[in-house]
């Protein structure tokens, strides 16, 4: 059923070759058994990825999610056939609208574009109802899995399309949205981003952002703090009546990046009952290794060029091609599955096994060596088994924790709505 | 010994083949048409590191110093030479000549973006709009170029890339 990832197949073949030379058959057998055990577990547990920017691909003219795409052609990382190959049972498609001017015009346009993206997800699930189904509640992932279908949930990445109108949240909920990431790479009217070059604007959540969190609690939409500033995290976790999520963030202690979460935050997540979903973005998983050979080759090439302003157009094109060849010859090594599970180990140590999950960020920059696209996600399970994680623990990491939070968010919404009556 | 060397060689070749990609690359283009103002405006947001890599072959070059007081006198020409190869907007089958009306820098570090603004008077009704946006697809196989089109009150989004870099809308 699963495509055995090239990474492991390759390693296994290499090991087979070498170990057969050394007549060490037992190690090969144990490696083979480990992979088989991991794939069995991967097949049994619900595998849920909380973050894919695939709706961006869906606005590409002619792009069809029911067809298999080559990730090395244009960078496409997820489609329905590759979900099947990788044994990925469920995914949250994040509707993302790039942030523009923060006024009524900008907000209205963002709302229209966001609704179009959501509609394109719904259309795709309807059109491919033999392979996938639109999922709205936690249980839907399991019922669709039983039917042999992939579950497609919807999230929104960036609260910008909410604008300044709380009623939009209800509109998005009715469309099927089940989490909203409060901010993206810039501050918006709700809250501060971790990466806005102008620094904090609201010192966390704005007054309107407070109302947004309360409304999300009331409706049963998970509050996502990924991309938020540290202050946003602290404000949100203090305010939210329901557990919160970080749909695609890692551990800052392992990789020092402002998009990752400190140990203090991880401990608060545990106290809150929330979950941090590990993401497959290389720069959040490891420090970029130096590459002196590449640097010197590029420096040598540049020093041999005449000034760009004196080049003909043809010479400029040739120079660009030469640099590209060097970049292709010395690519920046991607993070790998061991880096991912290093982060999982750390979060488990600090927050516990109940507070970590997976949010790959495919089609949003996610994709590493060994988990380059959706067809290879089983390699995470293989590494978890290698490190001694049990099936129960893997079930929690791969979806159980997120589903628990999702259920609690819905239960709290029901309680809030009952109290209102 | 031979087996160890073989192992190292195979692992080296294998990891070289595997590690052949880099993070998501994006640009954003917003095209707006107002029938009331009879105006087409175009905002093109490009990451500065990508611009520098494309036209001076060094992502962190300060040679052109876009939007700085010491901006190179060649900066706009080199930029437009590049853009004219990879980007156009055709209105009613006629290509709009790229002439920068305004530009500015936003953000810092690797997130610094160069915003270019173009503006055109459009007196005749809009019948068709064709966009080619293949910027940086010559450098990055996974470059994604998002295009937002706002025609009066209606909006539409597109994503163009190396494989599909041109799209036409008819009205």
Interface residues (C-beta under 8 A of the other chain):
Chain A: X6 X7 X10 X11 X14 X17 X18 X21 X22 X56 X57 X59 X60 X61 X62 X63 X71 X72 X73 X74 X75 X97 X98 X100 X109 X112 X113 X116 X117 X185 X195 X197 X281 X282 X283 X302 X305 X308 X309 X313 X316 X319 X320 X321 X323 X324 X327 X328 X331 X332 X333 X334 X363 X364 X365 X367 X369 X370 X372
Chain B: X3 X6 X7 X10 X11 X14 X15 X18 X19 X20 X21 X22 X23 X24 X28 X30 X53 X54 X55 X56 X57 X58 X63 X72 X74 X78 X81 X82 X106 X107 X108 X109 X111 X112 X138 X139 X141 X142 X143 X144 X146 X148 X150 X154 X155 X156 X157 X158 X159 X160 X161 X162 X163 X164 X167
